[in-house]
């Protein structure tokens, strides 16, 4: 490569190319900004203010931003009955409090969901609502009712704006291995689960992975978390082309992984823009995170896997029909997310995604992508199928 290849002229052209891609996307999808709609019921700000003035017996309540170990020590000291009272009195805080016992978080989030459901039902018949507003209110009613089913374990819930949530499948307290699914664009409360194209939504992804892990290792104590507890980009627009939302989401992901109960090993399964978030989080992830798997990735905001500065193994896959392959894998002026993770020069361990179709097909039952996810989730590395271009992806792993 000649010195001309790094000239200011070429750099300028690359910048123009990246910007052109962004503006084409904006022209075809619309300028995407976060819409902060008013949510009926108690706001998180009101809930935090009430918590700040609350007490458990004679004890002041801990700062919600305190380390998880501090929160865990507080709940251990006050005992289960006072913990339950706090969950019922301050559900929007306790339900999202890293370090609080997970069973208390489930309880608190059922209370928050019930309150949100009542408030939304009251809103449906508001004559001031437009037809679109009424339709959205009805969708929220159905979503809250579904999340409240007795069989569901909701680890996080915030109805404000477009909403955030996280759901656990399995026994998180007793799990020896935990899988966390980090989804991409257009993730919110209303898209958390879908009837059509079920496995393209976080709840369906988690159900598919949990079942596959049990098929792979029936006696393994596993848990899967569908983690939609960050503000994701809306559509394939400017927010999806930059890292701002990944930065704020990465803080939440690091906090989650550090606060999980017990000493379970953790694997992250990061899809689409979720892989950008995982790349940003990588240097700060706790040592218990042993594997980071990206599928359909636009980049991890790194030029090489080594730049992620994590001891976790980095895995990457992309199916042949995924449109993300046509996105420029580069970063200039904050636009774009860096090298393609499935490119050999990136240095990830490349896995087969045979059978997956399109950008949202990686968690479909019967695909090689799902079977590879499950093998990593249960630690059965000898059962992995490498991509045809990386037959040695299992190299150096004990037991593989």
NORJO-V992716 format. One record per backbone hydrogen bond with DSSP energy under -0.5 kcal/mol. CO is the residue of the C=O (numbers start at 1). NH is the residue of the N-H. If there is no record, write none. Layout:
co={CO/CO}
nh={NH/NH}
//
This chain:
co={2/3/4/7/8/9/10/11/12/13/14/15/16/17/18/19/20/21/22/23/24/25/26/31/34/35/37/43/44/45/46/47/48/49/50/51/54/55/56/59/63/67/67/68/69/70/71/72/73/74/75/78/79/80/81/82/83/84/85/86/90/90/91/93/94/96/97/100/101/101/102/103/104/105/106/107/108/109/110/111/112/113/114/115/116/117/118/119/120/121/123/126/130/131/132/133/134/135/136/137/138/139/140/141/142/143/144/146/149/152/153/153/156/158/160/162/164/165/166/166/167/168/169/170/171/176/177/178/179/180/180/181/181/182/184/186/187/188/189/192/195/197/198/201/202/203/204/205/206/207/208/209/210/211/212/213/217/220/221/221/222/223/224/224/225/225/226/226/227/228/230/233/233/235/237/237/238/238/241/243/244/245/246/247/248/249/250/251/252/253/254/255/256/256/261/265/266/266/267/268/268/269/269/270/271/272/272/273/273/274/275/276/277/278/281/281/282/286/288/288/290/291/292/293/294/295/298/302/304/305/306/313/313/314/315/316/317/319/322/323/324/328/330/332/335/337/337/339/340/343/343/344/346/348/349/350/353/354/354/358/361/364/367/368/369/370/371/372/373/374/375/375/376/379/380/381/384/385/387/390/392/394/396/397}
nh={5/6/7/11/12/13/14/15/16/17/18/19/20/21/22/23/24/25/26/27/28/29/30/33/36/37/161/47/48/49/50/51/52/53/53/54/61/57/59/56/66/70/71/72/73/74/75/76/77/78/79/82/83/84/85/86/87/88/89/90/93/94/95/96/97/98/100/99/104/105/106/107/108/109/110/111/112/113/114/115/116/117/118/119/120/121/122/123/124/125/126/129/134/135/136/137/138/139/140/141/142/143/144/145/146/147/148/149/152/154/155/168/166/164/163/189/158/228/155/156/226/153/224/172/175/265/223/267/225/182/269/183/227/271/187/188/232/192/192/203/198/200/201/205/206/207/208/209/210/211/212/213/214/215/216/217/220/222/176/177/171/179/169/226/181/227/167/228/183/165/232/186/235/237/240/241/241/242/336/247/248/249/250/251/252/253/254/255/256/257/258/259/259/260/264/178/290/291/180/270/293/182/271/295/274/275/276/276/277/278/279/280/281/282/284/285/285/289/266/290/313/268/315/270/317/272/337/339/307/308/309/292/315/349/294/351/296/322/325/326/327/330/338/335/332/301/302/300/343/346/347/347/305/350/316/387/356/368/369/361/364/367/371/372/373/374/375/376/377/378/379/380/379/381/383/384/386/352/390/393/395/397/398/400}
//
